[in-house]
Amino acid sequence: MIFITAKFQVRPESAEKWPEISRAFTEATRAEPGCLWFDWSRSLDDPDEYVLVEAFADGAAGAAHVGSQHFADAQRDLPPHLAATPKIINTTIDGSDWSELGEMAVEG
């Protein structure tokens, strides 16, 4: 799978509204057949930073995502709300889902 983590530094005036600002992009991406997950979290240390964790089934699914109309729309619509260019880690790994963290196994 293609596994991506990206950090978005959002302008302070857009931070509270970011879930709504990014909603159309998020929903359209989640509806893609090759999207495994597309999940936003807000930093506990910086209220203006959102972290996106996303995964796609394979390179073809990732390419379809980047080539989609909603990706083009996001390239146009999201940057005005950003304070800096997002930072990204993009890698290919074996698997198609999350693994359990055995060191913190919950019994029961």
Secondary structure in CASP SS format (residue, H / E / C, confidence):
PFRMAT SS
TARGET T0000
AUTHOR 0000-0000-0000
METHOD secondary structure of the structure
MODEL  1
M C 1.00
I E 1.00
F E 1.00
I E 1.00
T E 1.00
A E 1.00
K E 1.00
F E 1.00
Q E 1.00
V E 1.00
R C 1.00
P H 1.00
E H 1.00
S H 1.00
A H 1.00
E C 1.00
K C 1.00
W H 1.00
P H 1.00
E H 1.00
I H 1.00
S C 1.00
R H 1.00
A H 1.00
F H 1.00
T H 1.00
E H 1.00
A H 1.00
T H 1.00
R H 1.00
A C 1.00
E C 1.00
P C 1.00
G C 1.00
C E 1.00
L E 1.00
W E 1.00
F E 1.00
D E 1.00
W E 1.00
S E 1.00
R E 1.00
S C 1.00
L C 1.00
D C 1.00
D C 1.00
P C 1.00
D C 1.00
E E 1.00
Y E 1.00
V E 1.00
L E 1.00
V E 1.00
E E 1.00
A E 1.00
F E 1.00
A C 1.00
D C 1.00
G H 1.00
A H 1.00
A H 1.00
G H 1.00
A H 1.00
A H 1.00
H H 1.00
V H 1.00
G C 1.00
S C 1.00
Q H 1.00
H H 1.00
F H 1.00
A H 1.00
D H 1.00
A H 1.00
Q H 1.00
R H 1.00
D H 1.00
L C 1.00
P H 1.00
P H 1.00
H H 1.00
L E 1.00
A C 1.00
A C 1.00
T C 1.00
P C 1.00
K E 1.00
I E 1.00
I E 1.00
N E 1.00
T E 1.00
T E 1.00
I C 1.00
D C 1.00
G C 1.00
S C 1.00
D C 1.00
W C 1.00
S C 1.00
E C 1.00
L C 1.00
G H 1.00
E H 1.00
M H 1.00
A C 1.00
V C 1.00
E C 1.00
G C 1.00
END
